[in-house]
Amino acid sequence: MAINRDTVWNFNTQKMKRINQAIKAIFFWGLILALPGCDNPGKNEKTAPGLQEGLHTFSMDSTRFLLDGKPFQIISGEMHYSRIPKAYWRHRIQMAKAMGCNTIATYVFWSYHETAEGTFDFTTENRDLARFIEIVREEGMWLLFRPGPYSCGEWDLGGIPPYLLRIPDIKLRCMDSRYMEAVERYIQVMSEKIRPYLITHGGPIILLQIENEYGSYGNDRAYMKRLKELWRENGIDIPFYTSDGATTFMLEAGTLPGCAVGLDPGGTRENFDLAKEMNPGVPVFSSETYPGWLTHWGEEWVRPDTARLLKQVRFLMDNGLSFNLYMLHGGTNFGFSAGANSGGPGYQPDITSYDYDAPINELGQATPKYDALRKVILQHRTGKAPIPPQPDPVPVMEIPETGMQPFATLWNNLPPPTLSVQPKPFEYYDHYDGFALYKTRLIGRKQGKLTITELHDYATVFVDGNYIGTIDRSKGENSIDLPPGKSRNPVLEILVEGMGRINFAQELIDRKGITERVTLNGMTLMNWEFYPLPMDRDYLGHLSREETAHKPGLFFRGTFRLDQVADTYFDLSGYKKGVVWVNGHNLGRYWEIGPQYRLYCPATWLRKGANEIMVFDLHQLEPAPVKGVKELY
């Protein structure tokens, strides 16, 4: 049978087309499956933004950011995965997307991952950084990556691991070789984690920040240049940026040639003109535009002017300038993660909540500020695809009053002590969080003015078991009058709470505990016992039950049952100062001086059926009930 040549040609052509299509399909799905977290492409609503169309490019010319070679305005909302329960990461990112953001910004707090020297954790609690980045990608957003090594962010020590403070003469944020050795290890580990998620590898990370607001701290140009080199040496091949205040001295000390300039904040034309003059040839953007602000213990809740914020955002949008809202959603300083400030008023520890008066509040709810910003952003999106609606709010619940009972006393649950001729800071004993007891006997001087040189931060003082009073660093206190004891050589006990380490400016090296010496009427007291009290899961799990309330320093416990779980705030207004745990999870600190009396508890830390709440209070001798409420205040 004769076969027409054209028929054969058409048949083979169609066959080759089918083969090529099959090869392309295999390549496409192979690329998808190679992406972390995408084992089953069908299970996710989205893959990487535009991945079906090939890899994207992100670059910058002398004035603009360029996505796929076209001008791109970054509209970013900052949120920190470490401050958000992992179960809510997607919800918060979707809230940002629904407000009109195309980018998420996040700090990486070095100390949150290097939990002990040389030991990194990327799995427990909210530490799954890779998963957070995957969700950003799945939601079609880009990512500004802010890995430090110093971050600030109202986090303890600005995210620098406190184990470095064991070195007596350590210098941070400079070319001190001891510090840089740790930095190099951190950057190597972090680079391995993020390389698959760079835009150059099909991921969402478009910009990486070098250090943070360095011009507010120091002028070691070699240090800044070395950080940039380290990221490049470890395969980070995306553009970099720096962030500094819009002043001449900060920009001179903090910017780097070839790195985009972030302004904290950039709200006027003058701010941008100054940055271009100080570091020409690169784009300038507002890396921290502030919808809210932080709050310290003892202050009123900070509520910035929304009208000023909207004026700044209109200016940025009108001029096509990129910006990042710090914070779009603040979250919570769980555990002992909250930092502190110093300056005019002295030591200022941060509250547990990082609500920040942000557009998305601590519960993930939209505020009037969110709606106002959304309106401004939408007004500048003419002709563009509509933004998605807000996701459903996370459920919130009340919990009836739970009766509490004395459970244990700290004084019967002391670990073996370490002996020291003179007291040392926590860090010198490899103790980094929580509380510690310093104990000695009084020989020679036995009463009078007790002075603690550089107490960090809050102490309750006892003589022969009797409570004498407190010394509070935040009030500028450093002494107390000791009455005579009952014994020949009275026992002096100083229970110290280390609150947040300073995270900004020149007092950054902020060791905890008794950091220098103790004197009584001028006599230096010697021969101390040191008892570390980390208040972690292991310590709580080994508490010896003792209900006798013989002196302050008690644990109270209560149980309650739930038929369903939802987010709540536990009201601690019946207590004075301490820490609270729910089912073993540390919700953070409370303090009767306010303004925060309620601590956020996510639904993921509650369970249907029996639940346990534990409170450690430095002053309370009688239990008070607790309850769950729906609002922060």
C-alpha positions in Angstrom: 0.0 0.0 0.0 1.4 3.3 -1.0 1.8 6.0 1.7 1.7 9.7 0.9 4.9 11.5 1.9 3.0 14.4 3.3 0.9 12.0 5.5 4.1 10.5 6.9 5.5 13.9 7.5 2.4 15.1 9.3 2.2 12.0 11.3 5.8 12.3 12.4 5.5 16.0 13.1 2.4 15.4 15.3 4.3 12.5 17.1 7.3 14.7 17.8 5.0 17.4 19.1 3.4 14.9 21.5 6.9 13.8 22.6 8.0 17.3 23.1 4.9 18.1 25.1 5.5 15.1 27.2 9.1 16.1 27.8 8.0 19.6 28.8 5.4 18.2 31.1 8.0 15.9 32.8 10.4 18.8 33.1 7.7 21.1 34.5 6.4 18.6 37.2 10.0 17.6 38.0 10.8 21.3 38.7 7.6 21.6 40.8 8.4 18.4 42.8 11.9 19.5 43.4 10.7 22.5 45.3 10.7 22.0 49.1 7.2 21.4 50.5 5.7 20.6 47.1 5.6 16.8 47.2 2.1 16.8 45.8 1.4 19.9 43.6 -2.3 19.3 43.7 -2.5 19.8 47.5 -1.5 23.5 47.2 -3.6 26.2 45.7 -0.5 28.0 44.3 3.0 27.2 43.5 5.8 29.8 43.2 4.5 33.1 41.7 4.4 32.7 37.9 6.5 29.5 38.1 4.5 28.1 35.1 6.0 30.9 33.0 9.6 30.2 34.1 12.0 31.7 36.6 11.7 35.4 37.5 14.4 37.9 37.8 14.8 40.7 40.3 17.4 43.5 39.9 17.8 47.2 40.3 19.0 50.1 38.3 20.1 53.5 39.7 16.6 54.4 40.9 14.2 51.5 40.7 13.6 47.9 41.5 13.0 45.7 38.5 11.0 42.5 38.4 11.5 40.6 35.1 13.1 43.8 33.8 10.1 46.0 34.5 9.7 48.6 37.3 8.4 47.1 40.5 7.0 48.8 43.5 7.5 46.8 46.7 4.4 47.1 48.9 5.4 45.1 51.9 4.0 44.2 55.3 6.3 43.0 58.0 5.5 40.1 60.3 7.9 37.8 62.3 7.2 34.1 62.1 8.9 33.7 65.5 6.1 35.8 67.0 3.2 34.1 65.3 1.9 30.5 66.0 2.9 28.4 63.0 -0.7 27.4 62.4 -1.6 31.0 61.7 1.3 31.9 59.3 -0.9 31.5 56.2 -3.8 33.4 57.7 -1.5 36.4 58.5 0.1 36.4 55.1 -3.4 36.2 53.4 -4.4 39.2 55.5 -1.4 41.1 54.1 -2.3 40.1 50.6 -5.9 41.2 51.1 -4.7 44.6 52.2 -2.9 45.1 48.9 0.6 44.0 49.8 2.7 42.1 47.3 5.6 41.3 49.6 6.2 40.1 53.2 9.2 41.2 55.3 10.5 39.2 58.2 13.3 39.4 60.7 15.3 36.2 61.5 16.4 36.3 65.1 19.7 34.5 65.2 19.3 33.5 68.8 15.9 31.9 68.1 17.6 29.3 65.9 21.1 28.9 67.5 19.7 27.8 70.9 23.1 26.8 72.2 26.5 27.5 70.8 26.8 25.6 67.6 23.4 24.0 67.9 20.7 25.2 65.5 16.9 24.4 65.7 14.7 24.8 62.7 11.9 22.5 63.7 10.4 23.2 67.2 7.7 25.7 68.1 7.6 28.4 65.4 11.1 27.8 64.1 10.3 26.1 60.8 11.7 28.9 58.6 11.5 26.9 55.4 7.8 26.3 55.8 7.1 30.0 56.4 9.0 30.9 53.2 7.1 28.1 51.3 3.7 29.6 52.5 4.9 33.1 51.3 5.6 31.5 47.9 2.3 29.5 47.8 0.4 32.7 48.4 2.1 34.4 45.5 4.0 36.9 47.6 7.6 38.1 47.6 9.9 38.2 50.6 12.3 40.8 52.1 14.7 38.7 54.2 16.2 40.4 57.3 18.6 37.9 58.9 20.8 40.2 61.0 23.1 39.0 62.4 21.8 41.9 64.6 18.1 42.6 64.1 16.9 44.8 67.0 13.1 44.2 66.6 12.5 44.5 70.4 13.8 41.0 70.7 16.2 40.0 73.5 19.7 41.3 72.7 18.4 42.2 69.2 18.6 38.5 68.2 22.3 38.1 69.0 22.8 34.8 71.0 23.5 35.6 74.7 26.1 32.8 74.9 28.5 35.4 73.5 28.2 37.4 76.7 30.1 34.6 78.5 33.2 36.3 77.0 34.1 39.1 79.5 35.5 41.5 77.0 33.4 40.6 73.9 32.6 43.4 71.5 29.5 43.0 69.3 28.7 44.3 65.8 32.3 44.8 64.8 35.3 42.9 63.6 36.0 41.3 67.1 37.3 37.9 66.0 35.2 36.0 68.7 32.0 37.6 67.5 32.9 37.2 63.8 33.6 33.5 64.3 30.0 33.0 65.5 28.7 35.3 62.7 30.4 33.3 60.0 29.0 30.0 61.4 25.5 31.6 61.5 25.7 33.0 57.9 26.9 29.6 56.6 24.0 27.8 58.2 21.4 30.4 57.2 22.7 30.5 53.7 22.2 26.7 53.3 18.6 27.1 54.5 17.6 30.0 52.2 19.5 29.3 49.0 16.6 27.1 47.5 14.2 30.0 48.2 16.1 32.8 46.5 14.4 34.3 43.4 17.4 33.1 41.4 16.3 29.5 42.3 12.5 30.0 41.7 11.8 31.2 45.3 10.2 34.3 46.7 13.3 36.0 48.4 14.1 39.1 46.4 16.2 41.2 48.8 18.4 40.5 51.8 19.3 43.1 54.4 22.8 43.5 55.6 22.8 44.1 59.4 20.3 46.6 60.7 20.4 50.3 61.4 24.1 50.1 61.8 24.5 53.8 61.4 22.7 54.2 64.8 25.4 52.1 66.5 28.8 52.1 65.0 31.1 53.0 62.1 33.1 49.8 61.4 33.0 49.9 57.6 35.1 46.8 57.4 32.5 44.9 59.4 29.7 45.9 57.1 31.7 45.0 54.0 32.7 41.7 55.5 29.0 40.7 56.1 28.2 41.4 52.5 31.2 39.3 51.4 30.1 36.4 53.7 26.7 36.2 52.1 28.2 36.3 48.6 30.8 33.6 49.5 27.9 31.4 50.7 26.1 31.6 47.4 23.5 34.3 48.1 23.3 35.9 44.7 20.4 38.3 45.1 20.5 42.1 45.7 21.2 43.5 49.1 20.0 46.5 51.1 20.8 48.3 54.3 18.4 50.1 56.6 19.1 53.3 58.5 17.5 56.5 59.8 17.4 59.4 57.3 20.3 61.4 58.7 23.7 62.2 57.3 25.7 60.4 60.0 23.6 57.3 60.0 23.6 56.9 56.2 27.4 57.5 56.0 28.1 54.8 58.6 25.4 52.3 57.6 25.1 52.2 53.9 27.2 50.2 51.4 28.0 50.9 47.7 25.9 48.7 45.5 23.3 48.0 48.2 19.8 49.6 48.0 19.2 52.1 50.7 16.3 51.4 53.2 15.2 54.4 55.3 13.6 53.9 58.7 11.4 55.6 57.8 11.4 57.4 54.5 8.3 59.6 54.6 9.3 62.8 52.7 11.0 63.8 49.5 13.9 65.3 51.6 14.5 61.8 53.1 14.9 60.2 49.7 17.0 63.1 48.3 19.4 62.8 51.2 19.8 59.0 50.8 20.5 59.4 47.1 23.2 62.0 47.8 24.8 59.8 50.5 24.7 56.5 48.4 24.1 57.3 44.7 23.4 54.8 42.0 21.0 52.6 43.9 17.2 52.6 44.6 16.0 54.1 47.9 12.9 52.9 49.7 11.2 53.2 53.1 12.2 50.0 54.7 10.3 50.7 57.9 7.2 52.9 57.7 5.6 52.8 61.1 1.8 52.2 61.5 2.3 51.6 65.2 5.0 51.6 67.9 6.2 49.5 70.8 5.2 49.7 74.5 7.2 49.3 77.7 6.1 48.1 81.1 4.7 51.0 83.1 3.7 53.1 80.1 0.3 53.8 78.6 -0.4 51.9 75.4 1.3 53.6 72.5 -1.2 54.8 69.9 0.5 56.7 67.0 -1.4 59.1 64.8 -3.0 57.4 61.9 -3.4 60.6 59.9 0.4 61.0 59.7 0.8 57.4 58.6 -1.7 57.8 55.8 0.0 61.0 54.6 3.3 59.1 54.4 1.8 56.1 52.5 0.0 58.4 50.1 3.3 60.1 49.4 5.0 56.8 48.7 2.2 55.5 46.6 1.8 58.7 44.6 5.5 58.6 43.7 5.7 54.9 43.0 8.2 54.4 45.9 8.7 51.1 47.5 8.0 50.6 51.2 7.6 48.2 54.1 5.0 48.6 56.9 6.7 47.8 60.2 4.7 46.2 61.7 1.8 45.1 59.6 1.2 42.4 62.2 3.2 42.3 65.4 2.3 39.1 67.2 3.6 38.1 70.6 6.9 38.0 72.6 6.3 34.5 73.9 8.5 33.2 76.7 11.5 35.3 77.6 12.0 36.7 74.1 11.0 40.4 74.8 13.8 42.9 74.6 14.3 46.3 76.3 15.5 49.8 75.6 17.7 52.3 77.4 18.2 56.0 77.3 16.7 59.0 79.0 14.3 57.2 81.3 16.9 54.4 82.0 16.2 50.7 81.5 12.8 50.1 79.8 11.8 46.5 79.4 9.2 45.6 76.7 5.8 44.1 77.4 4.9 40.6 76.3 2.5 41.6 73.7 3.9 42.8 70.4 0.5 44.0 69.2 2.4 47.3 68.3 -0.9 49.0 67.5 -0.5 47.4 64.1 -3.1 47.3 61.4 -3.5 43.5 62.0 -3.8 43.1 65.8 -2.3 40.4 68.0 -5.3 38.1 67.3 -4.9 38.5 63.5 -8.0 40.8 63.3 -8.2 43.8 60.9 -8.3 47.1 62.7 -9.7 50.5 61.4 -6.0 51.3 60.5 -6.0 48.2 58.3 -9.1 49.4 56.5 -7.7 52.9 56.0 -4.4 51.5 54.5 -6.3 49.1 52.3 -8.3 52.0 50.9 -5.2 54.1 50.1 -3.5 51.2 48.4 -6.6 50.3 46.4 -6.9 53.8 45.1 -3.5 53.4 43.4 -4.3 50.0 41.8 -6.3 51.2 38.9 -6.4 48.7 36.1 -4.7 46.0 38.1 -6.2 42.6 39.1 -8.4 42.9 42.2 -6.9 41.9 45.5 -8.5 38.9 47.3 -11.0 39.3 50.2 -9.8 38.9 53.8 -9.7 35.4 55.1 -12.2 34.5 57.8 -11.1 35.7 61.2 -9.6 33.2 63.7 -12.2 32.2 66.3 -11.8 33.7 69.8 -13.4 32.5 73.0 -13.9 33.3 76.7 -13.0 30.8 79.4 -14.8 31.0 82.7 -12.9 31.6 85.9 -10.5 28.9 86.9 -9.7 28.5 90.6 -6.0 28.3 91.4 -4.2 26.6 94.2 -0.7 26.9 95.7 1.3 24.2 94.0 4.9 24.5 94.9 7.4 26.9 96.3 10.6 27.9 94.5 12.5 27.6 97.8 12.0 23.8 97.9 12.9 23.5 94.2 16.4 24.9 94.0 19.0 23.1 91.9 22.5 22.4 93.1 24.4 25.7 93.5 27.6 26.9 92.0 30.0 28.6 94.4 31.6 32.0 93.6 33.8 34.3 95.7 31.8 37.2 94.3 28.5 37.1 92.3 28.7 36.9 88.6 26.2 37.6 85.8 23.9 34.8 84.6 25.8 34.3 81.4 29.1 33.4 83.2 27.2 30.4 84.7 25.9 29.4 81.2 22.5 30.5 82.4 20.6 32.8 79.9 16.9 33.1 80.7 14.5 33.3 83.6 15.5 33.8 87.2 18.4 33.0 89.6 19.0 33.0 93.3 22.2 34.5 94.9 22.8 33.5 98.5 25.4 34.3 101.1 25.9 34.7 104.9 26.5 38.0 106.5 29.8 38.3 108.4 31.0 41.5 109.8 28.3 44.0 108.5 24.9 42.5 109.2 22.5 45.4 108.7 22.3 48.7 106.9 22.3 49.8 103.3 22.6 46.9 100.9 23.8 48.1 97.4 23.8 46.0 94.3 26.2 47.5 91.7 24.5 47.0 88.3 21.5 44.8 89.1 19.9 43.5 86.0 17.0 43.7 86.4 14.5 43.0 89.3 15.3 41.5 92.7 13.4 40.4 95.8 15.5 40.5 98.9 15.3 38.2 102.0 17.1 38.0 105.3 16.8 34.7 107.3 13.8 33.8 105.1 12.0 37.1 105.7 10.9 39.2 102.8 12.5 42.6 103.0 11.6 44.3 99.7 12.5 44.8 96.0 15.1 46.6 94.0 13.9 47.6 90.5 16.4 48.6 87.8 13.7 50.2 85.7 13.1 52.7 88.5 16.8 53.4 88.8 17.0 51.6 92.2 20.2 49.8 93.4 19.9 49.6 97.2 17.6 48.7 100.1 17.9 48.9 103.9 18.4 45.6 105.6 17.1 45.2 109.2 18.9 42.9 111.7 18.5 39.2 111.1 17.5 36.6 113.6 20.7 34.6 113.5 24.3 35.3 114.4 25.3 35.2 110.7 22.0 36.0 108.8 21.4 34.4 105.5 21.0 36.9 102.6 19.0 35.8 99.6 18.6 37.8 96.4 16.2 36.4 93.9 16.9 38.1 90.5 14.7 38.2 87.5 16.5 38.9 84.3 14.1 40.7 82.1 14.7 41.6 78.4 18.2 42.3 77.3 18.6 45.7 75.7 18.2 45.4 71.9 19.1 48.9 70.7 21.9 51.5 70.8 25.0 51.6 72.9 24.0 49.6 76.0 23.6 46.5 73.9 25.9 44.4 76.1 23.4 43.8 78.9 24.3 40.8 81.0 21.7 39.6 83.5 21.7 39.1 87.3 24.2 40.7 89.6 26.7 42.0 87.1 29.3 43.6 89.4 29.2 43.3 93.3 27.1 43.6 96.4 28.1 45.8 99.4 26.6 46.3 102.8 27.4 49.6 104.3 30.4 49.7 102.0 31.7 46.2 102.8 31.9 43.9 99.8 30.1 40.7 100.5 31.9 37.5 99.5 31.3 33.7 99.1 28.1 33.3 97.2 26.0 30.4 96.1 24.3 30.7 92.7 21.2 28.8 91.8 20.0 29.0 88.2 16.3 28.9 87.7 15.5 28.7 83.9 11.8 28.1 84.4 11.8 25.9 81.3 9.8 22.7 80.7 12.4 20.5 82.3 12.5 22.6 85.5 8.7 22.8 85.7 8.3 19.1 85.1 10.4 18.3 88.2 8.8 20.6 90.7 8.3 19.1 94.1 4.9 19.9 95.3 4.7 22.1 98.4 1.6 24.1 99.3 3.0 25.9 102.3 3.1 29.7 101.6 5.9 30.6 103.9 7.5 33.3 101.7 7.0 34.9 98.3 8.2 32.9 95.3 5.2 30.5 94.8 3.8 28.5 91.9 0.0 28.4 91.6 -1.8 25.8 89.5 -5.3 25.4 88.1 -7.1 23.0 85.7 -10.0 23.6 83.4 -11.9 21.6 80.8 -12.9 22.8 77.3 -15.4 21.4 74.8 -13.8 23.4 72.0 -10.7 25.5 71.6 -10.1 29.0 70.2 -7.8 31.9 70.8 -8.1 33.7 74.1 -6.3 36.1 76.5 -5.7 34.9 80.1 -6.4 37.7 82.6 -3.7 37.9 85.2 -5.0 41.1 86.8 -5.3 39.3 90.2 -1.5 38.7 90.3 1.5 40.9 90.8 4.6 40.0 88.8 5.7 36.7 87.2 5.3 34.3 84.4 2.4 32.1 83.2 2.3 28.7 81.4 -0.6 26.9 79.7 -0.1 23.2 79.1 3.6 23.8 79.4 3.7 26.7 76.9 5.3 29.9 78.3 2.9 32.8 77.4 5.3 35.4 78.8 5.6 37.9 81.6 2.9 39.8 83.4 3.3 42.8 85.8 0.8 44.7 87.8 2.3 48.0 86.8 0.7 47.4 83.3 -0.4 48.4 80.8 -0.7 44.7 79.9 -2.7 42.5 82.2 -3.9 39.9 79.7 -1.6 37.4 77.9 -2.4 35.9 74.5 -2.9 32.1 74.3 -3.4 30.6 70.8 -5.9 27.8 70.3 -3.1 25.5 69.2 -1.8 25.5 72.8 -5.2 24.5 74.2 -6.8 21.1 74.0 -10.3 19.7 74.2 -10.8 18.1 77.7 -8.4 18.8 80.5 -6.0 21.8 80.5 -3.5 23.1 83.0 -2.4 26.7 83.8 0.6 27.4 86.0 1.6 30.8 87.4 4.8 31.8 89.1 4.6 35.0 91.1 7.4 36.8 92.8 5.1 38.4 95.4 1.7 36.7 95.7 1.0 34.5 98.7 -2.7 33.8 98.0 -4.1 32.4 94.8 -6.4 34.4 92.6 -8.7 33.0 89.8 -7.9 33.4 86.2 -10.2 33.6 83.2 -10.0 33.8 79.4 -11.2 36.9 77.6 -11.5 38.0 74.0 -9.5 41.2 73.9 -6.1 42.5 74.9 -7.5 45.4 76.9 
